[in-house]
Amino acid sequence: IRILDSLGELHKCGLHHGDFAERNVLMNDNNIRLIDFDQPVYHDCDCETTFQFRLEVGKQIPDVTEFGCPSLWEICRSDMGIWG
């Protein structure tokens, strides 16, 4: 959830990471850092800053429009494997 919140904050600033992968996430003293911004893409996103309610265990994959951001939905689905 915290990684997704970080990506959401990035989107609110108008950027899509462009190369999101586990290798580009660092964790130190419980702080998350996204790195490797050599492929950023402009992104106009109105997504919310918290995704906790959208990622409940056992919940079906939400519709893209219900989720709020197609780019983050795809990251959750494919890159993070949240919905299997």
C-alpha positions as CSV (number, residue, x, y, z in Angstrom):
1,I,0.0,0.0,0.0
2,R,2.8,2.4,0.9
3,I,4.5,1.9,-2.5
4,L,1.2,2.5,-4.2
5,D,0.7,5.7,-2.1
6,S,4.1,6.9,-3.2
7,L,3.2,6.2,-6.9
8,G,-0.1,8.1,-6.3
9,E,1.8,11.1,-4.9
10,L,4.1,11.0,-7.9
11,H,1.0,11.0,-10.2
12,K,-0.5,13.9,-8.4
13,C,2.7,15.8,-9.2
14,G,2.1,15.1,-12.9
15,L,4.5,12.2,-13.5
16,H,4.3,8.5,-14.3
17,H,7.5,6.6,-13.3
18,G,7.9,5.0,-16.7
19,D,9.9,2.1,-15.5
20,F,8.3,0.9,-12.3
21,A,9.8,-2.4,-11.0
22,E,10.8,-3.9,-7.7
23,R,14.4,-2.9,-8.5
24,N,13.4,0.8,-8.4
25,V,11.9,0.7,-4.9
26,L,14.3,1.2,-2.0
27,M,13.3,0.7,1.7
28,N,15.4,2.1,4.5
29,D,14.3,2.5,8.1
30,N,10.7,1.9,7.0
31,N,10.9,4.7,4.5
32,I,10.1,4.0,0.8
33,R,12.1,5.7,-2.0
34,L,11.3,5.4,-5.7
35,I,14.5,5.6,-7.8
36,D,15.6,5.5,-11.5
37,F,13.6,8.3,-13.1
38,D,15.2,8.2,-16.5
39,Q,11.9,7.4,-18.3
40,P,9.3,9.6,-16.7
41,V,6.1,10.5,-18.6
42,Y,3.8,13.4,-18.0
43,H,0.6,12.2,-16.3
44,D,-2.5,14.1,-15.5
45,C,-4.1,12.2,-12.7
46,D,-6.9,13.0,-10.2
47,C,-6.4,9.7,-8.2
48,E,-6.8,9.7,-4.4
49,T,-3.8,9.5,-2.1
50,T,-4.9,6.4,-0.3
51,F,-5.7,3.1,-1.9
52,Q,-6.3,1.0,1.3
53,F,-10.1,0.5,0.6
54,R,-9.4,-0.6,-3.0
55,L,-7.0,-3.4,-2.1
56,E,-8.9,-5.5,0.4
57,V,-7.9,-9.2,0.5
58,G,-10.4,-11.3,-1.3
59,K,-11.9,-8.4,-3.1
60,Q,-12.4,-8.8,-6.9
61,I,-10.4,-6.7,-9.3
62,P,-12.0,-3.2,-9.3
63,D,-13.1,-1.7,-12.6
64,V,-10.5,0.7,-14.0
65,T,-12.8,3.7,-13.7
66,E,-13.7,2.7,-10.1
67,F,-10.0,2.5,-9.2
68,G,-9.4,6.1,-10.4
69,C,-6.2,5.8,-12.4
70,P,-5.7,3.4,-15.4
71,S,-1.9,3.6,-15.0
72,L,-1.9,2.7,-11.3
73,W,-4.5,0.0,-11.9
74,E,-2.2,-1.6,-14.5
75,I,0.7,-1.4,-12.1
76,C,-1.3,-3.1,-9.4
77,R,-2.6,-5.8,-11.7
78,S,0.6,-6.7,-13.6
79,D,3.7,-5.2,-12.0
80,M,2.7,-5.7,-8.4
81,G,0.5,-8.8,-8.9
82,I,-2.0,-7.6,-6.2
83,W,-5.0,-9.2,-7.8
84,G,-3.3,-12.4,-8.8
